[in-house]
Amino acid sequence: MFDTRWRKTLRDALGHRARTLLVVLAVALGLMGAGAILDAWALVRVTTQASYLASHPVAATLQITPLDAAFLARVRQIPGVAAARLRRTVVVTTQGSGEHKTVVLHALDDVARPDIGRVQDVQGSWPPNDGEIMIERSSLDYSGATVGTALPVAIAGQPPITLRVGGIVRDVSVAPGWMDHLVYGFTSPETLSRLGAPSGFDELQITVSDPHPSQQSVRQLAWRIKALAEAEGRRADHVDVPVPGQHIHAAQMDTLMFTQGGFGVLTLLVCGCLIVNLISAMLAGQRRELGIMKALGASGRQLAMQVLALAGALGLLAVAIALPVAAWLGRRYGSFQGELLNFPVDRYAIPLWTFAAQVAVGVALPVLAAAVPVARACRQSVVAALREQALSDGPAAIRARHWLQGVPLARPQLLSLHNAFRQRQRCALTLMALATAGSVFIGASNLRTAVEQSVDLLFVNQHHDLTLRLLEPQPASRLIATANAVPGVALAEAWGGTSVGLVRADGTVGNMFGLFAVPRRSRLLTPSIRSGRWLRDDDANVVVIGSGLLRTDPGLKVGQPIQLTIDGRQASLQVVGIMDSGPEPVAYMSQPGFAAWRGRDLASLLLVRSVARDKDAQLDLIRRLRDAFDNQGLAVASSHLLSEERQGIEDHLQMVVSFLGVMGWVMIVVGGMGLASTMSVAVLERQREIGVLRAIGARGRTILGMVQLEGLMMALLGWLVSLPLSVPVSVALSRSFANVMFPVPASLMPEPVGAWRWLVLVTIVSVVACAWPARQAMRLSVVRALQYE
């Protein structure tokens, strides 16, 4: 009996190859999506721990002048400081006929220290020789240079010199240079002196002895060092304390991965719905066989084990297919994320526990999905199993038939509409799969539209085309006069600005952020005020904060007094407004109020509106402006186009949205497979009905139209259900996106274009999914249909 049952199980699987293949494909497809995300996440985590922490990342950076060996020795003796080093950072620009690119050069006092900010993957001479530059690996392609070639660079206001590219290194503490449109490099202090930079160092970097410090404890230590420097008459301008042990983009990538993982789990659930329908189809075709086996003495437990073992075996087959594909996709996606975090992942292996988890899910998913239909089929009595299936005669079914009789359609079409709801559970599972896929598709479309609108709102209020930052603050009138003398400048405004720190209620100071002084009646900025009001010309001790500042200090609100610190002094200001400003923390003051606070009316930022609209002409205007400022003895530290800044933000944001759209497409494929399996079951269960219709004169195209209409009805219902379901999906996506990037409005209505695209897509899915069942029904002969058992 044992051998006979298992031979029958194997024969059933081979006899219904299409249905068996659908089960395997459903599980494999779900595992490929979810497994690739799991593999990539685990790989990046391993890389982060092994690569980032092994570099002994800097815990705090302080800008202090002057710095010397004696002060460095005193800092190293402070309790809690594990290591300390000196650094100078100089911003230069590449020279030549092409586009000028910004280069951030670092010079260290001791490049051989292995216990703080250690670089990796050194190729070439390290430390860099005099006259050489070592380019950070992620910046090499963007720089356009190659190892061994010459790279002409210059500090603003100084003659250019040519540096030899001596090699490449990897600095895992910085974001990729190609992402930030910056070239990161290391050179010697002597080379910086040749470039015209001031001698000595102006940055102090430390690590802490606590193996698991909090950001607050590191801040307290950094401000203790700052107080020591100021007590000795040194100037301490800037304090930066990142989250300890965490890469600058790690939190964003983790949030993104968890969001993607949620959709991977959702894909598996949709696959589970598909498997339920497929197992139900198999049991529907074997209903009489199960009844006969029960009559011969088989127990319900034996029959259940027979089917569940088949489901588990199909899961193992799906695992064998999906596991290598998921590993390949996970490594590719993990490598891409590693590039975003500037980590090398190729040398690390995917942890074994991820494969074990995928095997467990791949086997358990079809078994658990099959448990409910198997239990229902095994509880069925012998009499019920051998009895011919009849139409449901429940009150709901009777009311539905009476309602359909009043619909002005032909009888075959009315029969198709009724058949769509004949098996309510199967219909509900199919609708759930289609609606879930549609809600993700529409949700991703809503998010894409929200991102585009947010970026538009972020930049629509900025009416300049390019920005120049001066090395030293200058009188605003001088900057404007120099800019207006250059042909092609339509409007120029000079803004003041500095870096400040927010003093919290407990007396600690957060990281520094930009404070900008807005000129009177500025025509290059029309802010989008979220709450409160904008600045007035006569405002003295008030400030408008950007929404990005709320990410680190969410308790800030309009009317609240705040304390800002700069140059060792504190100022009490009142928040009068909050404006949309993107992810970066910024704040704004009126220029008269800023001048009164700082005791001087100087500007360091020049905003320019260009007459020309094309990028090449604007780049040419930047070159001519830099030449004009150089001729006036005004050193330009950096310059950039607003369009490039916007393009960089859009590329980062749309990358996230595009991946969510890919997950939606995966779920659409699974939903289409679910609809195909449902229609295959429907054709199988109604072969005698189809035979009767053929016997009384129904043509093949009539049968074809009936099956397609039934599938189209389910597809349209799935589309309708997906519309309200897309609202919570859109809200969840918006909140997750806000954690990753910056807040975007949550859409409480489906985006019309996305909804109509999903309607067209689900119609196509319906036609394709029903094509094979409809063809089988159309080719079914009368004799074979009426002989069906």
URLINNOR-V879932 format. One record per residue. RES is the residue in one letter. SS is DSSP state (2 for helix, 1 for strand, 0 for the rest). Layout:
RES,SS
RES,SS
This chain:
M,0
F,2
D,2
T,2
R,2
W,2
R,2
K,2
T,2
L,2
R,2
D,2
A,2
L,2
G,2
H,0
R,2
A,2
R,2
T,2
L,2
L,2
V,2
V,2
L,2
A,2
V,2
A,2
L,2
G,2
L,2
M,2
G,2
A,2
G,2
A,2
I,2
L,2
D,2
A,2
W,2
A,2
L,2
V,2
R,2
V,2
T,2
T,2
Q,2
A,2
S,2
Y,2
L,2
A,2
S,2
H,0
P,0
V,0
A,0
A,1
T,1
L,1
Q,1
I,1
T,1
P,0
L,0
D,0
A,2
A,2
F,2
L,2
A,2
R,2
V,2
R,2
Q,0
I,0
P,0
G,0
V,1
A,1
A,1
A,1
R,1
L,1
R,1
R,1
T,1
V,1
V,1
V,1
T,1
T,1
Q,0
G,0
S,0
G,0
E,0
H,0
K,0
T,1
V,1
V,1
L,1
H,1
A,1
L,1
D,0
D,0
V,0
A,0
R,0
P,0
D,0
I,0
G,0
R,0
V,0
Q,1
D,1
V,1
Q,1
G,1
S,0
W,0
P,0
P,0
N,0
D,0
G,0
E,1
I,1
M,1
I,1
E,1
R,2
S,2
S,2
L,2
D,2
Y,2
S,2
G,0
A,0
T,0
V,0
G,0
T,0
A,1
L,1
P,1
V,1
A,1
I,0
A,0
G,0
Q,0
P,0
P,0
I,1
T,1
L,1
R,1
V,1
G,1
G,1
I,1
V,1
R,1
D,0
V,0
S,0
V,0
A,0
P,0
G,2
W,2
M,2
D,2
H,0
L,0
V,1
Y,1
G,1
F,1
T,0
S,0
P,2
E,2
T,2
L,2
S,2
R,2
L,2
G,0
A,0
P,0
S,0
G,0
F,0
D,0
E,1
L,1
Q,1
I,1
T,1
V,1
S,0
D,0
P,0
H,0
P,0
S,0
Q,2
Q,2
S,2
V,2
R,2
Q,2
L,2
A,2
W,2
R,2
I,2
K,2
A,2
L,2
A,2
E,2
A,2
E,0
G,0
R,0
R,1
A,1
D,1
H,1
V,1
D,1
V,0
P,0
V,0
P,0
G,0
Q,0
H,0
I,0
H,0
A,2
A,2
Q,2
M,2
D,2
T,2
L,2
M,2
F,2
T,2
Q,2
G,2
G,2
F,2
G,2
V,2
L,2
T,2
L,2
L,2
V,2
C,2
G,2
C,2
L,2
I,2
V,2
N,2
L,2
I,2
S,2
A,2
M,2
L,2
A,2
G,2
Q,0
R,2
R,2
E,2
L,2
G,2
I,2
M,2
K,2
A,2
L,0
G,0
A,0
S,0
G,2
R,2
Q,2
L,2
A,2
M,2
Q,2
V,2
L,2
A,2
L,2
A,2
G,2
A,2
L,2
G,2
L,2
L,2
A,2
V,2
A,2
I,2
A,2
L,2
P,2
V,2
A,2
A,2
W,2
L,2
G,2
R,2
R,2
Y,2
G,2
S,2
F,2
Q,2
G,2
E,2
L,2
L,2
N,0
F,0
P,0
V,0
D,0
R,0
Y,0
A,0
I,0
P,0
L,2
W,2
T,2
F,2
A,2
A,2
Q,2
V,2
A,2
V,2
G,2
V,2
A,2
L,2
P,2
V,2
L,2
A,2
A,2
A,2
V,2
P,2
V,2
A,2
R,2
A,2
C,2
R,2
Q,0
S,0
V,2
V,2
A,2
A,2
L,2
R,0
E,0
Q,0
A,0
L,0
S,0
D,0
G,0
P,2
A,2
A,2
I,2
R,2
A,2
R,2
H,2
W,2
L,2
Q,2
G,0
V,0
P,0
L,0
A,0
R,2
P,2
Q,2
L,2
L,2
S,2
L,2
H,2
N,2
A,2
F,0
R,0
Q,0
R,2
Q,2
R,2
C,2
A,2
L,2
T,2
L,2
M,2
A,2
L,2
A,2
T,2
A,2
G,2
S,2
V,2
F,2
I,2
G,2
A,2
S,2
N,2
L,2
R,2
T,2
A,2
V,2
E,2
Q,2
S,2
V,2
D,2
L,2
L,2
F,2
V,2
N,0
Q,1
H,0
H,0
D,0
L,1
T,1
L,1
R,1
L,1
L,1
E,1
P,1
Q,1
P,1
A,2
S,2
R,2
L,2
I,2
A,2
T,2
A,2
N,2
A,0
V,0
P,0
G,0
V,1
A,1
L,1
A,1
E,1
A,1
W,1
G,1
G,1
T,1
S,1
V,1
G,1
L,1
V,1
R,0
A,0
D,0
G,0
T,0
V,1
G,0
N,0
M,0
F,1
G,1
L,1
F,1
A,1
V,1
P,0
R,0
R,0
S,0
R,0
L,0
L,1
T,0
P,0
S,0
I,1
R,1
S,1
G,1
R,0
W,0
L,0
R,0
D,0
D,0
D,0
A,0
N,0
V,1
V,1
V,1
I,1
G,1
S,2
G,2
L,2
L,2
R,2
T,0
D,0
P,0
G,0
L,0
K,0
V,0
G,0
Q,0
P,1
I,1
Q,1
L,1
T,1
I,1
D,0
G,0
R,1
Q,1
A,1
S,1
L,1
Q,1
V,1
V,1
G,1
I,1
M,1
D,0
S,0
G,0
P,0
E,0
P,0
V,1
A,1
Y,1
M,1
S,1
Q,2
P,2
G,2
F,2
A,2
A,2
W,2
R,2
G,0
R,0
D,0
L,1
A,1
S,1
L,1
L,1
L,1
V,1
R,1
S,1
V,0
A,0
R,0
D,0
K,2
D,2
A,2
Q,2
L,2
D,2
L,2
I,2
R,2
R,2
L,2
R,2
D,2
A,2
F,2
D,2
N,2
Q,0
G,0
L,0
A,0
V,1
A,1
S,1
S,1
H,1
L,1
L,2
S,2
E,2
E,2
R,2
Q,2
G,2
I,2
E,2
D,2
H,2
L,2
Q,2
M,2
V,2
V,2
S,2
F,2
L,2
G,2
V,2
M,2
G,2
W,2
V,2
M,2
I,2
V,2
V,2
G,2
G,2
M,2
G,2
L,2
A,2
S,2
T,2
M,2
S,2
V,2
A,2
V,2
L,2
E,2
R,0
Q,2
R,2
E,2
I,2
G,2
V,2
L,2
R,2
A,2
I,0
G,0
A,0
R,0
G,2
R,2
T,2
I,2
L,2
G,2
M,2
V,2
Q,2
L,2
E,2
G,2
L,2
M,2
M,2
A,2
L,2
L,2
G,2
W,2
L,2
V,2
S,2
L,2
P,2
L,2
S,2
V,2
P,2
V,2
S,2
V,2
A,2
L,2
S,2
R,2
S,2
F,2
A,2
N,2
V,2
M,0
F,0
P,0
V,0
P,0
A,0
S,0
L,0
M,0
P,0
E,0
P,2
V,2
G,2
A,2
W,2
R,2
W,2
L,2
V,2
L,2
V,2
T,2
I,2
V,2
S,2
V,2
V,2
A,2
C,2
A,2
W,2
P,2
A,2
R,2
Q,2
A,2
M,2
R,2
L,0
S,0
V,2
V,2
R,2
A,2
L,2
Q,0
Y,0
E,0
